[in-house]
């Protein structure tokens, strides 16, 4: 297992360390995942997300290459901005979901920890015929996330970047507590905040400075459990649950990140066929009517028959409800449709509701 | 953080407690168990009138992260369940030996009490579990 540079900080804070995608990370601190979740919604939280992967794509054909491997129109991402895109196999299954930053002279592609090696190999294998360089920079890049309504107030005194001028999904090069990197107005919580791509040598200094700056305002360090419940409430997909090699972006409700007009890309034909013929399953959000906690891989039933599967499910701390995401037949997609969730051999009633459960900050402002 | 152990209970190796009250007993999960589980969001309790053998899975505790089975330390019939837990499962975290009790049962075989750990034995058992890297 790989330890992050902040491992000793996590232990000192009482972090409970677990294995995740080959990394040893805190699942929670002594405050507990519920308090951490609510701290991000109400104040701010700091996340060690060094496990995330980063790839730099550069060279004369960088744009053509990304248009080939990603579903979204990368030419439509203005300089200094980030866009969400999926990477697909030829059969339309998903290699990974990514955030792509258009930076001066290069693109930065942020990828999932669990896919870091796989994605890099996949990207390298698709460079045929193009003059492009694909370089995994995960080791030299340290990612932190500062999320919550107080994130900007905590960050501004520590950075030379003007955060008030940094719109959602914009990114700028700058320093944080003297550590150089990229400050991105993005996140995986549904809350306002920043993701930082810093020089790894400055990771501890940046963490300490942000913790010290934010402590008087109620900033908490946040573990993996709350990271999951926060993204879940905002219905942001988690690779391995809502996305995977046998799940297409259209099934996962991510057709907004697929461009049909930009030209060819890997997976386009399979996805177009799915679009024309219709998907056989679709991702919906549901709320439990009977008491019980839906969990990943629990069956979805209708008239006693298994018709689908829960991808993520849990108690949602902000909403104080038992909620889930599931793949169901398209006929069951409408809000108000009643379903049953198989929980330990019993059928507990649930109802389809609108996605997301919690409206992300960038859609509220 | 020191784990609290109630002096008037007997204990299982799966971190449940039993408190004898005449020919009946209360059952719940220990402070060590609730700390390991962290924030408890739901407790699935058995029906009153259901009978269980010692070691049977009689309840499920749902924390933020996962569902965990709970095992009954004694054989017997459930005569009461703690209905307060439906609305306030978090009392299992805050008061595991008191307000966070799970069920009251009619003891079927008092001889089984001898198979449970005393508070001193359980303290040693927990100390060992913690030394082996509980967290």
Boltz contact constraints between the chains, C-beta under 6 A:
constraints:
  - contact:
      token1: [A, 16]
      token2: [B, 135]
      max_distance: 6.0
  - contact:
      token1: [A, 28]
      token2: [B, 38]
      max_distance: 6.0
  - contact:
      token1: [A, 32]
      token2: [B, 38]
      max_distance: 6.0
  - contact:
      token1: [A, 32]
      token2: [B, 39]
      max_distance: 6.0
  - contact:
      token1: [A, 33]
      token2: [B, 39]
      max_distance: 6.0
  - contact:
      token1: [A, 33]
      token2: [B, 64]
      max_distance: 6.0
  - contact:
      token1: [A, 34]
      token2: [B, 39]
      max_distance: 6.0
  - contact:
      token1: [A, 225]
      token2: [B, 64]
      max_distance: 6.0
  - contact:
      token1: [A, 225]
      token2: [B, 65]
      max_distance: 6.0
  - contact:
      token1: [A, 293]
      token2: [B, 42]
      max_distance: 6.0
  - contact:
      token1: [A, 293]
      token2: [B, 62]
      max_distance: 6.0
  - contact:
      token1: [A, 315]
      token2: [B, 41]
      max_distance: 6.0
